[in-house]
Amino acid sequence: MQAAATRAASITKLRRSDRNSATPPLAAADDIGLLGALPIAAAIIERRSSGNLKVAAHNSRFLDMVQKSNCTALDWNDAECLKSGAVAELLQDFFRGEASDELDLKHGDGVSSHFFRVKLAPLPKRNSTAQRCLLSVVDRTVEVQAERTLRAEMLRDSLTGLPNRLAFSEAIETAGENVARDLEHAVLVVDMLRFSRINESMGSLAGDELLITFARRLILALRAGDVLARTGGNEFGVLVSLRRGVEDALKAAERIQEVMKTPFKLSELEIRVECAIGVALMHAGQDSEELFRNAQFAVKQAKAMGKPQVYEAKQATEARRRFSIETELRRALDKDQLQLFYQPLINLKSGEVAGFEALARWHHEERGEISPTEFIPVAEESGLILALGRWAMDKATSTLAEWDRQAGEKLPLYVSVNLSAIQVARDDISNVVDSALKSSGLSGDRLSLELTESTIVQDPIRAIRVFDALKSLDATLAMDDFGTGCSSLAYLQRLPIDVLKIDKSFVSGMMVDPDAVAIVRAVLSLAEALGMSTTAEGIETVELATTLATLGCASGQGFYFAKPLEPASAFEYWKLRQR
């Protein structure tokens, strides 16, 4: 049954000097019996050929119901509700077959409001030509009030008393409906930093107390008309109106940071709580959920930058591209669509190929070449680096073993494979390496593993344990991009590192920058003092190769020698250098 739109109207009070005189004198006995048996307020309405409406019969509950309204009449047939208004229109349209059979009515305002639902049902004609229907009235006041109370609870955060996420979205939608131009409103998302640590160390009660106090301070930073809501565990949303565009939004962020400067008192402790604030500006016709997500994205940027950030579509586009790459990379790994290319590692004294560094390459069937600088960080962020690393290890060792078979002998070559700090932290690297060596039949001394300084910094104790396990397999360990990180020389002395790889940022500037030469000299001297070998990256000219060889660098790689090559081309390159 289709529900009619709620109309603000009143049921007419039909009042005579006494109740009995209000009963229609011509009501049939069976009609009265039917009405008396009904547990709700009901009446039989007739429509004469003239179009006039008449109450033919009713029960006592109907009379009690209509007496709650504020409309009076001296006679049933003079009742205003039968001549005009919402009820009269519903009845006339019903008899003509043009309307629904249900109507919601409201009487009064505020706490004294009453809510009714009128429903109609057809009745057969009697001897007269008058059309008849059964009209019932249900008092929905208690039901409506309960719904409103429940809805209010659904839209309220029980801890802080603030509007919740759903209510905040509705507030954004309401503001958006009244927007005539862009930049009239902005959404700020405020994320309380270090909350989880405070909650864990001091308990949930202290965490709840902090949230309540934090919310109170946020209120102090707002202007009249601004909307504050708790949108997550330690996340709050603020809807602000703008007069001067983004400047007003950033001012609001400054006020919030200012009120948070004073330390919070929890028990006997004083704790300073900082927050990250993301800002998204509202545009006409913008979806409320999209606007809120934009502000949340800006919060992530604010955490990285250390100050409030305004959402920029370009950054979100890049983020969506990263998610897209993650999906495509997972499929590429499942379908074995990635390739390993091999860049020669040249002995700078003899000019011979000492080995190859295995480098992952991805040619997407639709996007073309996707740079490792783009998909490797995505793999590390998503955890796909574990699968990618295992694949690279197996592929590199099996390729070198295949070259041995093609040459008919054990080649004087090694293959170098990069390891991510994520792999060292999450994977059983020594087992991965051991498995790859056994399946390929290679000895450990033909495998070099390149690790960055971040591998040590993240977890030095674990790094030492992993490095020792790898050395037990006779693998060579190389510190990649040395000098660009922040590793401790003490750890460098303790770790079983065999090779230091000088980053290309130092190598490429050697011919024009004396400081770059000084850094390279220092690295070479350090390696010699620690009994380590060295490899220079990014050698692109003969002058660089000659200079590095003169300074004592053991090996090098770069476009001067060769770009990364496919397996077959790399093998041919080695054979050509042997002649």
PAROBA-815598 format. One line per field, with one value per residue (C-alpha): residue number from 0; y, z, x. Coordinates in steps of 0.05 Angstrom, whole numbers, padded with zeros to 5 digits, always signed. Each point is the difference from the previous one (the first is absolute). Example, Ala and Ser with C-alpha at 12.3 -4.5 7.8 and 13.67 -1.06 7.14 Angstrom:
<kelums>
n: 0, 1;
y: -00090, +00069;
z: +00156, -00013;
x: +00246, +00027;
</kelums>
This chain:
<kelums>
n: 0, 1, 2, 3, 4, 5, 6, 7, 8, 9, 10, 11, 12, 13, 14, 15, 16, 17, 18, 19, 20, 21, 22, 23, 24, 25, 26, 27, 28, 29, 30, 31, 32, 33, 34, 35, 36, 37, 38, 39, 40, 41, 42, 43, 44, 45, 46, 47, 48, 49, 50, 51, 52, 53, 54, 55, 56, 57, 58, 59, 60, 61, 62, 63, 64, 65, 66, 67, 68, 69, 70, 71, 72, 73, 74, 75, 76, 77, 78, 79, 80, 81, 82, 83, 84, 85, 86, 87, 88, 89, 90, 91, 92, 93, 94, 95, 96, 97, 98, 99, 100, 101, 102, 103, 104, 105, 106, 107, 108, 109, 110, 111, 112, 113, 114, 115, 116, 117, 118, 119, 120, 121, 122, 123, 124, 125, 126, 127, 128, 129, 130, 131, 132, 133, 134, 135, 136, 137, 138, 139, 140, 141, 142, 143, 144, 145, 146, 147, 148, 149, 150, 151, 152, 153, 154, 155, 156, 157, 158, 159, 160, 161, 162, 163, 164, 165, 166, 167, 168, 169, 170, 171, 172, 173, 174, 175, 176, 177, 178, 179, 180, 181, 182, 183, 184, 185, 186, 187, 188, 189, 190, 191, 192, 193, 194, 195, 196, 197, 198, 199, 200, 201, 202, 203, 204, 205, 206, 207, 208, 209, 210, 211, 212, 213, 214, 215, 216, 217, 218, 219, 220, 221, 222, 223, 224, 225, 226, 227, 228, 229, 230, 231, 232, 233, 234, 235, 236, 237, 238, 239, 240, 241, 242, 243, 244, 245, 246, 247, 248, 249, 250, 251, 252, 253, 254, 255, 256, 257, 258, 259, 260, 261, 262, 263, 264, 265, 266, 267, 268, 269, 270, 271, 272, 273, 274, 275, 276, 277, 278, 279, 280, 281, 282, 283, 284, 285, 286, 287, 288, 289, 290, 291, 292, 293, 294, 295, 296, 297, 298, 299, 300, 301, 302, 303, 304, 305, 306, 307, 308, 309, 310, 311, 312, 313, 314, 315, 316, 317, 318, 319, 320, 321, 322, 323, 324, 325, 326, 327, 328, 329, 330, 331, 332, 333, 334, 335, 336, 337, 338, 339, 340, 341, 342, 343, 344, 345, 346, 347, 348, 349, 350, 351, 352, 353, 354, 355, 356, 357, 358, 359, 360, 361, 362, 363, 364, 365, 366, 367, 368, 369, 370, 371, 372, 373, 374, 375, 376, 377, 378, 379, 380, 381, 382, 383, 384, 385, 386, 387, 388, 389, 390, 391, 392, 393, 394, 395, 396, 397, 398, 399, 400, 401, 402, 403, 404, 405, 406, 407, 408, 409, 410, 411, 412, 413, 414, 415, 416, 417, 418, 419, 420, 421, 422, 423, 424, 425, 426, 427, 428, 429, 430, 431, 432, 433, 434, 435, 436, 437, 438, 439, 440, 441, 442, 443, 444, 445, 446, 447, 448, 449, 450, 451, 452, 453, 454, 455, 456, 457, 458, 459, 460, 461, 462, 463, 464, 465, 466, 467, 468, 469, 470, 471, 472, 473, 474, 475, 476, 477, 478, 479, 480, 481, 482, 483, 484, 485, 486, 487, 488, 489, 490, 491, 492, 493, 494, 495, 496, 497, 498, 499, 500, 501, 502, 503, 504, 505, 506, 507, 508, 509, 510, 511, 512, 513, 514, 515, 516, 517, 518, 519, 520, 521, 522, 523, 524, 525, 526, 527, 528, 529, 530, 531, 532, 533, 534, 535, 536, 537, 538, 539, 540, 541, 542, 543, 544, 545, 546, 547, 548, 549, 550, 551, 552, 553, 554, 555, 556, 557, 558, 559, 560, 561, 562, 563, 564, 565, 566, 567, 568, 569, 570, 571, 572, 573, 574, 575, 576, 577, 578;
y: +00000, +00065, +00049, +00071, +00059, +00028, +00061, +00050, -00003, -00012, -00048, +00038, -00007, -00019, +00024, +00001, +00009, -00074, -00060, -00039, +00056, -00002, -00070, +00002, -00019, -00039, -00047, -00072, -00051, -00041, +00062, +00016, -00072, +00002, +00065, -00023, -00062, +00039, +00013, +00067, +00066, -00009, +00031, -00014, +00058, +00007, +00042, +00022, +00012, +00074, -00012, +00016, -00043, -00026, -00040, -00058, -00035, -00001, -00035, +00031, -00003, +00044, +00052, -00001, +00009, +00059, +00036, +00006, +00048, +00074, +00004, +00004, -00011, +00000, -00056, -00057, +00025, +00070, -00025, +00039, -00063, -00027, +00064, +00020, -00015, -00061, -00051, +00025, -00001, -00071, -00024, +00033, -00025, -00070, -00003, +00022, -00053, +00052, -00002, -00046, -00026, +00026, +00068, +00022, +00060, +00044, +00041, +00052, +00022, -00016, -00050, +00003, -00025, -00060, -00044, -00040, -00047, -00002, -00061, -00013, -00066, -00008, -00025, -00027, +00046, -00010, +00013, +00073, +00024, +00029, -00024, -00025, -00012, -00019, +00055, -00021, +00045, -00023, +00043, -00005, +00051, -00049, -00035, +00064, +00025, -00066, +00004, +00071, -00020, -00060, +00043, +00052, -00055, -00027, +00069, +00013, -00024, -00031, +00019, +00073, +00018, +00028, -00018, -00064, -00019, -00009, +00067, +00034, -00027, +00026, +00069, +00001, -00019, +00055, +00051, -00024, +00008, +00074, +00013, +00051, +00003, -00036, +00009, +00019, -00056, -00045, -00065, -00009, -00069, +00003, -00063, -00006, -00026, -00051, -00017, -00076, +00004, +00041, -00048, -00061, +00028, +00035, -00041, +00011, +00043, +00050, -00003, +00016, +00058, +00026, -00004, +00039, +00054, +00003, +00009, +00057, +00036, -00008, +00035, +00059, +00008, +00003, +00059, +00005, -00042, -00049, -00074, -00047, -00076, -00061, -00040, -00056, -00026, +00057, +00039, +00062, +00037, +00074, +00034, +00074, +00056, +00041, +00074, +00007, -00069, -00045, +00053, -00009, -00075, +00006, +00051, -00051, -00052, +00050, +00013, -00075, -00009, +00060, -00028, -00066, +00030, -00002, -00070, -00046, -00023, -00074, -00024, +00030, +00004, +00057, -00023, +00043, -00024, +00021, -00009, -00006, +00042, -00011, +00051, -00012, +00058, -00010, +00010, +00008, -00067, -00040, -00065, +00003, -00066, +00021, +00065, -00036, -00051, +00058, +00030, -00068, -00006, +00069, -00024, -00054, +00054, +00043, -00057, -00005, +00075, +00018, +00057, +00008, -00018, +00020, -00056, +00003, -00042, -00016, -00035, -00041, -00019, -00026, -00039, -00032, -00017, -00034, -00042, -00017, -00021, -00043, -00038, -00007, -00021, -00055, -00027, +00007, -00042, -00053, -00003, +00005, +00062, +00034, -00007, +00003, +00040, -00005, +00058, -00019, +00012, +00014, -00011, +00069, -00026, -00056, +00024, -00069, -00014, -00022, -00010, +00028, +00037, -00026, +00055, -00009, +00028, +00004, +00010, +00009, -00021, +00065, +00050, -00019, +00003, +00014, +00025, -00039, +00066, -00002, -00072, -00020, +00050, -00024, -00072, +00019, +00038, -00055, -00059, -00027, +00010, -00068, -00037, +00045, -00013, -00075, +00001, +00042, -00046, -00063, +00032, +00029, -00063, -00044, +00047, -00004, -00076, -00001, +00040, -00052, -00054, +00038, +00012, -00072, +00023, +00040, +00072, +00050, +00042, +00017, +00029, +00056, +00005, +00058, -00011, +00048, +00020, -00027, -00068, -00001, +00021, -00047, -00058, -00058, +00025, -00052, -00055, +00035, +00005, -00071, -00026, +00039, -00025, -00072, +00001, +00032, -00040, +00063, +00009, +00058, +00036, +00013, +00041, +00071, +00031, +00076, +00034, +00073, +00037, +00003, -00075, +00012, +00062, -00030, -00059, -00006, -00062, -00039, +00026, -00029, -00066, -00003, +00021, -00054, -00052, +00022, -00002, -00071, -00016, +00030, +00056, +00068, +00059, +00068, +00066, +00035, +00076, +00010, +00071, +00020, -00028, +00009, -00066, -00001, -00016, -00042, -00046, +00000, -00026, -00054, -00024, -00051, +00048, -00019, +00056, +00074, +00026, +00074, +00035, +00031, +00068, +00005, -00034, +00043, +00065, -00020, +00036, +00067, -00001, -00006, -00018, -00061, -00022, +00009, -00043, -00055, +00001, -00005, -00060, -00035, +00012, -00024, -00064, -00014, +00010, -00048, -00051, +00010, +00005, +00057, +00008, +00067, +00012, +00046, -00001, +00034, +00024, -00029, +00057, -00024, -00072, +00019, +00047, -00052, -00054, +00047, +00015, -00074, -00018, -00074, -00003, +00043, +00001, +00051, +00018, +00010, -00075, -00023, +00012, -00056, -00056, -00058, -00067, -00023, +00068, +00001, -00068, +00023, +00063, -00043, -00042, +00062, +00030, -00066, +00005;
z: +00000, -00022, +00057, -00010, +00013, +00069, -00001, +00056, +00013, +00056, +00009, +00010, +00067, -00009, +00061, +00022, +00068, +00015, -00030, -00017, -00043, -00042, -00025, -00070, +00006, -00066, +00013, -00014, +00055, -00035, -00011, +00074, +00017, -00047, +00030, +00071, -00012, -00025, +00052, -00032, -00013, -00063, -00038, -00063, -00050, -00056, -00062, -00029, -00073, +00014, +00021, +00073, +00053, +00060, +00063, -00004, +00063, +00049, +00063, +00068, -00011, -00061, +00040, +00053, -00054, -00035, +00066, +00006, -00059, +00001, -00053, +00021, -00035, +00023, -00047, -00034, -00069, +00016, +00021, -00035, -00010, -00046, -00042, -00009, +00023, -00003, +00023, -00047, -00059, +00017, +00004, -00065, -00038, +00030, -00023, -00069, +00000, -00007, +00067, +00049, +00060, +00054, +00031, +00058, +00040, +00053, +00051, +00044, +00007, +00046, +00057, -00004, -00072, -00018, -00061, -00034, -00059, -00040, -00043, -00048, -00023, -00051, +00022, -00046, -00016, +00034, -00031, -00011, -00053, +00052, -00002, +00066, +00033, +00068, +00031, +00057, +00043, +00038, +00052, -00016, +00050, +00045, -00061, -00032, +00065, +00010, -00072, +00012, +00066, -00033, -00059, +00048, +00035, -00068, -00018, +00066, +00025, +00068, +00030, -00019, -00013, -00068, -00066, -00029, -00069, -00029, +00028, -00027, -00070, +00004, +00022, -00060, -00047, +00029, -00009, -00070, -00019, +00017, -00036, -00055, -00017, +00014, +00064, +00046, +00048, +00018, +00038, +00048, +00026, +00065, +00019, +00071, -00004, +00047, +00027, -00005, +00040, +00055, +00000, +00006, +00054, +00044, -00013, -00037, +00055, -00006, -00075, +00005, +00047, -00050, -00057, +00039, +00019, -00071, -00026, +00049, -00023, -00072, +00016, +00028, -00067, -00041, -00022, +00005, -00054, -00007, +00008, +00041, -00001, +00024, -00064, +00025, +00060, +00005, -00061, +00000, -00057, -00004, -00051, -00006, -00041, -00042, -00015, -00027, -00030, +00020, +00046, +00048, +00000, +00017, +00054, +00031, -00001, +00034, +00055, +00012, +00006, +00046, +00050, +00001, +00021, +00074, +00028, +00019, +00072, +00008, +00071, +00026, -00068, -00050, -00072, -00061, -00056, -00072, -00058, -00075, -00039, -00071, -00038, -00059, -00033, -00021, -00072, -00026, -00012, +00035, +00034, +00076, +00006, -00054, +00037, +00066, -00033, -00030, +00069, +00027, -00057, +00018, +00072, -00024, -00036, +00063, +00040, -00049, -00006, +00073, -00014, -00024, -00073, -00051, -00045, -00071, -00054, -00031, +00063, +00003, -00073, +00016, +00060, -00044, -00050, +00054, +00020, -00073, -00007, +00062, -00031, -00067, +00033, +00039, -00065, -00035, +00054, -00004, -00076, +00000, -00043, +00031, -00027, +00029, -00038, +00015, +00003, -00006, +00059, -00029, +00033, -00010, -00001, -00051, -00036, +00005, +00021, +00073, +00007, -00013, +00043, -00009, -00008, -00005, -00061, -00015, -00068, +00009, -00060, +00002, +00038, -00031, +00042, +00074, +00035, +00060, +00037, -00004, +00011, +00051, +00053, -00012, +00009, +00066, +00025, -00017, +00021, -00071, +00006, +00036, -00061, -00047, +00038, +00001, -00075, -00014, +00042, -00035, -00069, +00008, +00027, -00052, -00056, +00022, +00004, -00071, -00025, +00031, -00037, -00066, +00009, +00022, +00060, +00064, -00021, +00038, +00014, +00058, +00002, +00046, +00027, +00038, +00067, +00029, +00073, +00001, -00021, +00055, +00051, -00020, -00040, +00017, -00047, +00016, -00016, -00065, -00022, +00021, -00039, -00063, +00004, +00008, -00056, -00048, +00022, +00010, +00057, +00047, -00023, -00067, +00031, +00024, +00041, +00000, +00060, +00015, +00063, +00021, +00010, +00059, +00028, +00006, +00043, +00012, +00043, -00051, -00056, +00033, +00010, -00072, -00028, +00040, -00027, -00071, +00009, +00025, -00071, -00029, -00033, -00012, +00036, -00032, +00031, -00056, -00009, +00055, +00026, -00015, +00064, +00073, +00022, +00059, -00015, +00063, -00032, -00065, +00039, +00034, -00061, -00048, -00060, -00059, -00050, +00005, -00061, -00011, -00019, -00070, +00029, +00023, -00061, -00052, +00031, +00006, -00063, +00020, +00076, +00044, +00059, -00037, -00013, +00074, +00020, -00049, +00026, +00071, -00016, -00035, +00059, +00049, -00040, -00004, +00075, +00014, -00050, -00048, -00075, -00037, -00059, -00033, -00029, -00056, -00042, -00065, -00030, -00012, +00043, +00060, -00011, -00005, +00060, +00045, -00021, +00016, +00069, +00015, -00012, -00014, -00046, -00031, -00040, -00042, -00070, -00023, +00004, -00014, +00018, +00034, -00051, -00011, +00021, -00070, -00016, +00067, -00014, -00069, +00031, +00046, -00058, -00040, +00059, +00006, -00071;
x: +00000, +00031, +00010, -00025, +00045, -00009, -00045, -00006, -00075, -00050, -00057, -00064, -00034, -00071, -00034, -00074, -00030, +00009, +00033, -00063, -00028, +00064, -00016, -00030, -00074, -00002, +00058, -00016, +00004, +00053, +00043, -00004, +00017, +00061, +00025, -00010, +00040, +00061, +00054, +00018, -00035, -00042, -00059, -00039, +00001, -00051, +00006, -00067, -00014, +00007, +00072, -00012, +00032, -00038, +00018, -00049, +00023, +00059, +00023, +00015, +00075, -00009, -00036, +00054, +00053, -00031, -00012, +00076, +00000, -00016, -00055, -00073, -00067, -00072, -00018, +00038, -00017, +00026, +00068, +00055, +00042, -00055, -00002, +00072, +00070, +00045, -00052, -00054, +00048, +00023, -00073, -00022, +00061, -00010, -00072, +00022, +00055, +00055, +00037, +00033, -00038, +00045, +00017, +00045, -00024, +00030, -00038, +00033, +00072, +00058, -00007, -00077, +00000, -00044, +00011, -00055, -00004, -00065, -00013, -00057, -00031, -00057, -00069, -00055, -00059, -00067, -00067, +00017, +00048, +00047, +00073, +00026, +00067, +00028, +00043, +00045, +00045, +00061, +00035, +00075, +00024, +00036, +00030, +00025, +00030, +00036, +00027, +00024, +00033, +00034, +00023, +00029, +00039, +00024, +00026, +00035, +00068, -00013, +00067, +00008, -00072, +00020, -00033, +00029, +00024, -00070, -00024, +00062, -00013, -00072, +00026, +00047, -00057, -00045, +00055, +00012, -00073, +00004, +00066, -00007, +00074, +00066, +00040, -00057, +00016, +00058, +00007, +00057, +00019, +00039, +00039, +00027, +00072, +00029, -00069, +00010, +00064, -00034, -00059, +00046, +00045, -00052, -00063, -00066, -00030, +00056, -00007, -00074, +00015, +00050, -00050, -00052, +00050, +00026, -00071, -00012, +00062, -00021, -00065, +00039, +00035, -00064, -00042, -00075, -00032, +00058, -00018, +00043, -00007, +00037, +00009, +00046, +00038, +00049, -00026, -00044, -00033, -00014, -00045, +00017, -00029, +00048, +00000, +00070, +00009, +00057, +00029, -00059, +00009, +00074, -00016, -00047, +00056, +00046, -00052, -00006, +00075, +00004, -00051, +00038, +00066, -00016, +00016, -00058, -00004, -00014, +00002, +00064, +00033, +00004, -00001, +00008, -00045, +00012, -00047, +00003, -00050, -00023, -00042, -00047, -00037, -00072, -00020, -00071, -00033, +00054, -00018, +00006, +00037, +00049, +00014, +00011, +00047, +00039, +00010, +00022, +00050, +00027, +00009, +00048, +00039, -00001, +00030, +00057, +00012, -00010, -00050, -00072, -00009, -00053, -00024, +00025, -00032, +00067, +00024, -00065, +00009, +00069, -00027, -00054, +00054, +00040, -00060, -00011, +00073, -00006, -00059, +00035, +00066, -00035, -00029, +00068, +00033, -00054, +00007, +00077, -00002, +00061, +00071, +00069, +00052, +00074, +00049, +00074, +00046, +00069, +00068, +00030, +00072, -00008, -00062, -00031, -00072, +00001, -00075, -00069, -00050, -00070, -00052, -00075, -00035, -00074, -00030, -00075, -00042, -00040, +00043, +00066, +00063, -00012, +00062, +00029, +00002, -00076, -00019, +00053, -00024, -00072, +00024, +00034, -00061, -00049, +00043, +00006, +00075, +00003, -00027, +00039, +00064, -00009, -00014, +00062, +00044, -00023, +00003, +00069, +00032, -00034, +00023, +00073, -00006, -00028, +00059, +00046, -00037, +00004, +00075, +00012, +00040, -00004, +00006, +00044, -00062, -00045, -00070, -00020, -00072, -00029, -00035, -00050, -00001, -00072, +00025, +00052, -00052, -00057, +00028, +00045, +00054, +00052, -00049, -00020, +00072, +00017, -00060, +00020, +00072, -00021, -00051, +00049, +00061, +00042, +00049, -00009, +00063, -00033, -00056, +00007, -00056, -00008, -00032, -00011, +00019, -00074, +00003, +00047, -00033, -00070, +00022, +00075, -00005, -00041, +00045, +00062, -00035, -00024, +00068, +00035, -00049, +00013, +00076, -00007, -00025, +00065, -00039, +00034, -00033, +00002, -00023, -00038, -00003, +00051, +00005, -00072, -00029, +00015, +00031, +00048, +00072, +00000, -00052, +00039, +00060, -00041, -00038, +00031, -00002, +00045, -00013, -00018, -00037, +00013, -00065, -00004, -00017, +00073, +00030, -00036, +00025, +00073, +00023, -00030, -00005, +00062, -00044, -00027, +00072, +00016, -00060, +00019, +00072, -00026, -00045, +00057, +00046, -00053, -00011, +00074, +00007, -00057, +00024, -00059, -00004, -00034, -00047, -00016, -00069, -00020, +00064, -00020, +00066, +00069, +00029, -00040, +00020, +00074, -00002, -00034, +00049, +00058, -00030, -00003, -00073, -00006, -00060, -00053, -00065, -00035, -00024, +00072, +00008, -00072, -00072, -00039, -00007, -00047, +00029, +00020, +00032, +00036, +00031, +00022, +00029, +00043, +00025, +00018, +00040, +00038, +00028;
</kelums>
